[in-house]
Amino acid sequence: MPPPDLRDVDLRSLLRELDRRFAGDGPAVDLSGVSSRALTAALLRRMVSVHGSNDLVNLPGCGDELPPRLGVLLGNLDLEPRQATDYLRELRADEEGVAILFDRAELGEVEGGRYRLRTRPLREHFDLCDHRFAREPCLPGARGSGFLVARFPQRRRSRWLVTASHCVEPAQLASTVVTFAFDLEAVQDGAVWIPVDEVYELRAELVRCADDDPADWAIFELDRDVLGRTIRPLATEPVAALRPVHIAGHPLGLPRKLAGNAVVRDNAAADHFKANLDAYGGNSGSPIFDSETHAIVGLLVSGQEDLMPSLGCKLDQCMLDQCPGETCTRVALFADSIPYPES
């Protein structure tokens, strides 16, 4: 009998066991019945949770060599590096078509063909108990996240951007700019430098849901085509309950992050589902990916209050296992509104 797939094991128990093994804490649990592929995927989802995939596990330039930290952890479980590098490449590709939307006034001055964004260290804007990202620059006035869509995503070109409709009101169209290049590779000595040709304007609003529609989606036309970035297809079937999912976007206006280790929890509604994603303000408009197929299955539109006061700082409620679920619009609601490319 073949070993069980990831869908056939208790994901929470598996991840807890991985944590125990790496911390050297507690008795080991027998994982011999779980496939190497399932262990690799589960481990990577945990490691990139609330990190950009280039924050923590930046891929080396060639071959099957693993980043040092990841190589050590995989070695502890005797997993195949090739499986890990393949999965990481897919995660990096997921992020390529994800953008941050922000006010034109935050572009700053042009120096040497690059904008120096008007950012602030996260710790100056949000008094968080979790200090992992305290020194990272953030755009306090970020309007949300968005992602490229296309009728033929394999062509790797599009000018159509999907986001939550509440991220950009009609009156904000002219003052909103977009970039797909705000990740840690853009950060130098605490400053964020974005090439001029990596900044896009919103030319027009193509269509948005009704003002009273909780589905909360909109499609915008950019001022020109975005070329050479991976564009993930929209799922053709509704995502199943308990399916592993992950999100990519700009929580709290930070450089792009990918958060995994989540599943679909509530799948009853026709127009949305809920998943226990670790998302924040700024993630509105982010794509939700099926963690196995990498197709986009949803659009983050709302969720619970992210942070709560605790001992003089603000604590992420998800750290207390208080994440009942973020609301995600199903992609079927806007898939037919994506234009066909011009001939």
C-alpha positions as CSV (number, residue, x, y, z in Angstrom):
1,M,0.0,0.0,0.0
2,P,1.5,3.4,-0.9
3,P,2.1,5.9,1.9
4,P,-0.7,8.3,2.6
5,D,-0.9,11.7,0.8
6,L,-0.8,14.9,2.8
7,R,-4.6,15.2,2.5
8,D,-4.9,11.8,4.4
9,V,-2.9,12.9,7.5
10,D,-3.7,15.2,10.3
11,L,-1.8,18.4,9.2
12,R,-1.8,20.0,12.6
13,S,-0.3,16.9,14.3
14,L,2.2,16.5,11.6
15,L,3.4,20.1,11.9
16,R,3.5,19.9,15.7
17,E,5.7,16.8,15.4
18,L,8.0,18.6,13.0
19,D,8.3,21.4,15.5
20,R,9.2,19.0,18.3
21,R,11.9,17.3,16.2
22,F,13.6,20.5,15.3
23,A,13.4,21.8,18.9
24,G,14.5,18.5,20.4
25,D,11.5,18.6,22.6
26,G,9.4,15.6,23.6
27,P,9.2,12.0,22.3
28,A,9.4,11.4,18.6
29,V,6.3,10.2,16.8
30,D,6.6,7.6,14.1
31,L,6.3,9.3,10.7
32,S,7.2,6.3,8.6
33,G,3.6,6.0,7.3
34,V,3.7,9.5,5.8
35,S,5.2,10.0,2.4
36,S,8.4,11.9,1.9
37,R,6.6,14.3,-0.4
38,A,3.9,15.1,2.2
39,L,6.6,15.7,4.9
40,T,8.5,18.0,2.5
41,A,5.4,20.0,1.6
42,A,4.3,20.3,5.3
43,L,7.7,21.4,6.4
44,L,8.0,24.1,3.7
45,R,4.5,25.4,4.5
46,R,5.5,25.8,8.1
47,M,8.9,27.4,7.3
48,V,7.5,30.0,4.9
49,S,4.5,30.9,7.1
50,V,4.3,34.6,7.3
51,H,7.6,35.0,5.4
52,G,8.4,36.0,1.9
53,S,9.8,32.9,0.2
54,N,12.9,35.0,-0.4
55,D,13.0,36.1,3.3
56,L,13.8,32.8,4.9
57,V,14.5,30.3,2.2
58,N,15.9,32.2,-0.8
59,L,16.7,29.8,-3.6
60,P,20.3,29.3,-4.7
61,G,21.1,30.1,-8.3
62,C,21.7,26.6,-9.6
63,G,21.2,22.9,-9.2
64,D,19.5,21.1,-6.3
65,E,21.5,22.9,-3.6
66,L,19.4,24.0,-0.7
67,P,19.6,27.2,1.4
68,P,21.7,26.3,4.5
69,R,19.0,26.5,7.1
70,L,16.5,24.5,5.1
71,G,19.2,22.0,4.1
72,V,19.9,21.2,7.8
73,L,16.2,20.7,8.6
74,L,15.6,18.5,5.7
75,G,18.7,16.5,6.5
76,N,17.2,15.8,10.0
77,L,14.3,14.1,8.3
78,D,16.2,12.5,5.4
79,L,14.0,14.2,2.8
80,E,15.0,14.6,-0.9
81,P,16.4,18.1,-1.6
82,R,15.0,18.0,-5.2
83,Q,11.5,17.8,-3.8
84,A,12.1,20.8,-1.6
85,T,13.7,23.0,-4.3
86,D,10.9,22.1,-6.8
87,Y,8.3,23.2,-4.2
88,L,10.2,26.4,-3.4
89,R,10.3,27.3,-7.0
90,E,6.6,27.0,-7.2
91,L,6.1,29.2,-4.2
92,R,8.4,31.8,-5.7
93,A,6.4,31.7,-8.9
94,D,3.2,32.1,-6.9
95,E,4.5,35.5,-5.7
96,E,5.6,36.9,-9.0
97,G,2.2,38.2,-10.0
98,V,1.4,39.7,-6.6
99,A,1.5,43.5,-6.1
100,I,1.1,46.2,-3.5
101,L,-1.2,49.2,-4.1
102,F,-0.3,52.5,-2.5
103,D,-0.6,56.3,-2.9
104,R,1.5,58.0,-5.5
105,A,2.8,60.4,-2.8
106,E,4.7,57.6,-1.2
107,L,6.9,57.1,-4.3
108,G,9.5,59.6,-3.2
109,E,12.2,61.1,-5.3
110,V,13.9,59.4,-8.3
111,E,17.6,58.7,-7.9
112,G,19.5,56.8,-10.6
113,G,16.3,55.6,-12.3
114,R,14.8,54.3,-9.1
115,Y,12.2,55.5,-6.7
116,R,13.1,55.6,-3.0
117,L,9.8,54.7,-1.4
118,R,8.7,56.8,1.7
119,T,8.7,53.9,4.1
120,R,9.0,53.6,7.9
121,P,10.3,50.7,10.0
122,L,7.4,48.5,11.1
123,R,8.3,49.0,14.8
124,E,7.6,52.8,14.4
125,H,4.2,52.2,13.0
126,F,2.9,49.1,14.8
127,D,3.9,48.2,18.4
128,L,4.0,44.5,17.9
129,C,4.9,41.9,20.5
130,D,6.4,39.8,17.6
131,H,9.7,41.4,16.6
132,R,10.4,39.2,13.5
133,F,9.7,42.1,11.1
134,A,10.2,45.1,13.4
135,R,13.1,46.5,11.4
136,E,11.6,45.9,8.0
137,P,10.3,48.9,6.1
138,C,6.6,49.2,5.6
139,L,4.3,51.6,3.7
140,P,1.9,52.7,6.4
141,G,-0.5,54.1,3.8
142,A,-0.6,51.0,1.6
143,R,-4.1,50.4,0.2
144,G,-3.9,46.7,-0.2
145,S,-2.6,43.9,-2.3
146,G,-3.6,42.7,-5.8
147,F,-2.6,40.1,-8.4
148,L,-2.4,39.7,-12.2
149,V,-5.0,37.7,-14.1
150,A,-5.2,36.7,-17.7
151,R,-7.3,34.5,-20.0
152,F,-4.1,32.8,-21.2
153,P,-1.8,33.0,-18.2
154,Q,0.9,30.9,-19.9
155,R,1.7,33.9,-22.1
156,R,3.1,35.6,-19.0
157,R,1.7,39.0,-19.9
158,S,-1.3,40.9,-18.7
159,R,-2.5,44.4,-17.8
160,W,-5.5,43.2,-15.7
161,L,-5.2,43.5,-11.9
162,V,-7.7,42.0,-9.4
163,T,-8.0,43.4,-5.9
164,A,-10.7,43.9,-3.2
165,S,-13.0,46.7,-4.3
166,H,-12.6,48.5,-0.9
167,C,-8.9,48.9,-1.5
168,V,-9.4,51.5,-4.3
169,E,-12.4,53.8,-4.3
170,P,-13.3,55.4,-7.7
171,A,-11.9,58.7,-6.4
172,Q,-8.6,57.1,-5.6
173,L,-7.9,55.7,-9.1
174,A,-5.6,58.5,-10.3
175,S,-3.6,58.6,-7.1
176,T,-3.0,54.9,-6.8
177,V,0.2,53.2,-8.1
178,V,1.2,49.5,-8.2
179,T,4.4,47.6,-8.1
180,F,5.2,43.9,-8.2
181,A,8.8,44.5,-7.0
182,F,8.4,45.3,-3.3
183,D,10.1,42.4,-1.7
184,L,13.2,42.1,0.5
185,E,15.5,42.2,-2.6
186,A,14.4,45.8,-3.0
187,V,15.6,46.7,0.5
188,Q,19.1,48.2,0.8
189,D,20.3,49.6,4.2
190,G,16.7,50.0,5.3
191,A,15.6,51.9,2.3
192,V,13.3,50.5,-0.5
193,W,14.4,51.2,-4.1
194,I,12.0,50.4,-6.9
195,P,13.0,50.8,-10.6
196,V,10.9,53.4,-12.4
197,D,9.8,50.9,-14.9
198,E,8.5,48.6,-12.1
199,V,5.8,51.1,-11.1
200,Y,2.4,51.0,-12.8
201,E,-0.6,53.3,-12.8
202,L,-4.3,52.3,-12.8
203,R,-5.5,53.4,-16.2
204,A,-9.2,52.5,-15.7
205,E,-11.6,50.4,-13.6
206,L,-12.9,47.6,-15.8
207,V,-15.6,46.3,-13.5
208,R,-16.4,46.0,-9.8
209,C,-19.0,44.2,-7.7
210,A,-22.0,46.1,-6.5
211,D,-21.4,48.5,-3.6
212,D,-23.6,46.3,-1.3
213,D,-22.1,43.0,-2.5
214,P,-20.0,41.4,0.3
215,A,-18.0,39.5,-2.3
216,D,-15.9,42.7,-2.6
217,W,-13.9,42.4,-5.8
218,A,-12.7,44.7,-8.6
219,I,-10.7,44.4,-11.8
220,F,-8.5,47.3,-13.0
221,E,-6.6,48.0,-16.2
222,L,-2.9,49.0,-15.7
223,D,-1.3,51.6,-17.9
224,R,0.7,49.0,-19.8
225,D,1.3,45.2,-19.9
226,V,3.3,43.5,-17.2
227,L,5.7,41.1,-18.9
228,G,7.6,38.0,-17.9
229,R,5.9,37.3,-14.5
230,T,4.2,34.0,-13.7
231,I,0.5,34.5,-13.8
232,R,-1.4,31.7,-12.0
233,P,-4.6,30.4,-13.5
234,L,-7.9,30.7,-11.7
235,A,-9.3,27.4,-10.4
236,T,-12.1,26.0,-12.5
237,E,-13.6,24.1,-9.6
238,P,-14.6,25.3,-6.1
239,V,-11.9,24.6,-3.5
240,A,-12.7,21.6,-1.3
241,A,-13.1,21.7,2.5
242,L,-9.9,21.1,4.4
243,R,-7.8,21.7,1.3
244,P,-4.4,23.3,2.2
245,V,-4.1,26.9,1.0
246,H,-1.7,29.8,1.3
247,I,-1.7,33.5,0.7
248,A,0.8,36.0,-0.8
249,G,0.5,39.7,-0.3
250,H,1.7,42.7,1.7
251,P,0.5,42.5,5.3
252,L,0.8,45.8,7.3
253,G,2.4,47.3,4.1
254,L,5.5,45.1,4.5
255,P,7.6,43.6,1.7
256,R,5.7,40.7,0.1
257,K,5.1,37.8,2.4
258,L,3.8,34.3,1.8
259,A,1.8,32.7,4.6
260,G,1.0,29.0,4.5
261,N,0.0,26.3,7.1
262,A,-3.7,26.9,6.5
263,V,-6.7,25.0,5.4
264,V,-10.3,25.7,4.2
265,R,-12.4,25.6,7.3
266,D,-15.9,26.8,6.2
267,N,-17.0,26.0,2.7
268,A,-20.8,26.3,3.0
269,A,-21.4,29.6,1.2
270,A,-21.8,29.9,-2.5
271,D,-19.8,33.1,-3.0
272,H,-17.0,32.7,-0.4
273,F,-15.1,30.3,1.9
274,K,-13.2,30.8,5.1
275,A,-9.6,29.7,5.8
276,N,-7.4,30.0,8.9
277,L,-4.9,32.2,7.0
278,D,-2.5,34.3,9.0
279,A,-3.4,37.6,7.3
280,Y,-3.5,41.3,8.3
281,G,-4.6,44.7,7.1
282,G,-2.8,45.2,3.8
283,N,-3.6,41.6,2.8
284,S,-7.0,42.7,1.4
285,G,-6.9,41.8,-2.3
286,S,-4.3,39.1,-1.9
287,P,-4.7,35.8,-3.9
288,I,-5.4,32.6,-2.1
289,F,-3.6,29.6,-3.7
290,D,-4.3,25.9,-3.6
291,S,-1.1,24.6,-2.0
292,E,-1.0,21.5,-4.2
293,T,-2.1,22.8,-7.6
294,H,-1.0,26.5,-7.1
295,A,-4.1,27.7,-8.9
296,I,-5.8,30.8,-7.4
297,V,-8.9,29.7,-5.6
298,G,-9.9,32.9,-3.7
299,L,-9.4,36.6,-3.0
300,L,-9.0,37.8,0.6
301,V,-11.6,40.4,1.4
302,S,-12.1,40.5,5.2
303,G,-11.3,38.9,8.5
304,Q,-11.2,39.2,12.2
305,E,-9.4,42.0,14.2
306,D,-5.7,41.1,13.6
307,L,-4.1,42.4,16.8
308,M,-5.0,42.7,20.4
309,P,-3.3,44.6,23.3
310,S,-1.2,42.5,25.6
311,L,1.4,43.5,28.2
312,G,2.1,46.9,26.6
313,C,2.3,45.7,23.0
314,K,0.0,44.2,20.3
315,L,-0.2,40.5,20.0
316,D,-1.3,38.6,16.9
317,Q,-4.5,36.7,17.8
318,C,-3.4,33.8,15.6
319,M,-0.5,33.2,18.0
320,L,-3.1,32.4,20.5
321,D,-4.9,30.0,18.1
322,Q,-7.7,32.5,17.8
323,C,-8.0,32.4,14.0
324,P,-11.5,31.1,13.1
325,G,-11.1,32.1,9.5
326,E,-10.5,34.9,7.0
327,T,-13.2,35.5,4.4
328,C,-12.2,34.7,0.8
329,T,-14.3,35.5,-2.3
330,R,-14.4,32.6,-4.8
331,V,-12.7,33.3,-8.1
332,A,-15.7,32.1,-10.1
333,L,-17.4,35.4,-9.3
334,F,-15.1,37.4,-11.5
335,A,-13.4,34.9,-13.8
336,D,-15.7,35.6,-16.7
337,S,-15.1,39.3,-16.4
338,I,-11.4,39.0,-17.4
339,P,-11.0,40.3,-21.0
340,Y,-9.6,38.3,-23.8
341,P,-6.3,39.7,-25.1
342,E,-6.2,42.0,-28.1
343,S,-5.3,40.2,-31.3
